[in-house]
Amino acid sequence: MDAVDSDACGAGGAGQDRVVGFAGGGNARIAVEVGTTTTSVWKWRSRYGASGLDGLVDAPRAGRPKEVDDERVIAATLTAPPKKLGVTHWSSRLLADHLKVGNDGAQLNLPSPAY
């Protein structure tokens, strides 16, 4: 399987390059191997066939931009909450209030640590 620099492919690039690497297999088998849907496999393979690696770059998203960047959320979680809150750990709601963002803005989809 050929490796593709996932940074060049955007957030979903790591899965997309794995799909392209299974070029000889059926979409259903590839979807199981990569952990995605057959629709995504079909879409990624079609985009790769039409445009090569450039077809795997994430397209701009519609909608309003994020309110807060992930680095700001991470930096805040590395500090203890103010004593006046009476808690020892941040909750997403307390963190959102502290950062003055919506609850969704304070939640991150971080991978769980491998033990």
VENURVEN-V741812 format. One line per field, one symbol per residue. ss: DSSP state (H for helix, E for strand, C for the rest). phi: phi as a letter, one per 20 degrees, with the letter a starting at -180 (. if undefined). psi: psi as a letter, one per 20 degrees, with the letter a starting at -180 (. if undefined). Layout:
ss = ???
phi = ???
psi = ???
//
This chain:
ss = CCCCCHHHHCCCHHHHHHHHHCCCCCHHHHHHHHCCCHHHHHHHHHHHHHHHHHHHCCCCCCCCCCCCCHHHHHHHHCCCCCHHHCCCCCCHHHHHHHHCCCHHHHCCCCCCCCC
phi = .fecffffdnfegffffffffegeefgfffgffenceffffgfffffffecmfffefffgefoffgfbegffffgffedffggffmcdcfdfffffffelcfgffeedeefffed
psi = ppqpohhijahjhhhghhghhkhirqhgggggghlaqhgggggghghghhjbhhiippqqqrrqrqhqqhhgggghiiqqqqhiikqiqqrhggggggilrrhhhipqmqqqqp.
//
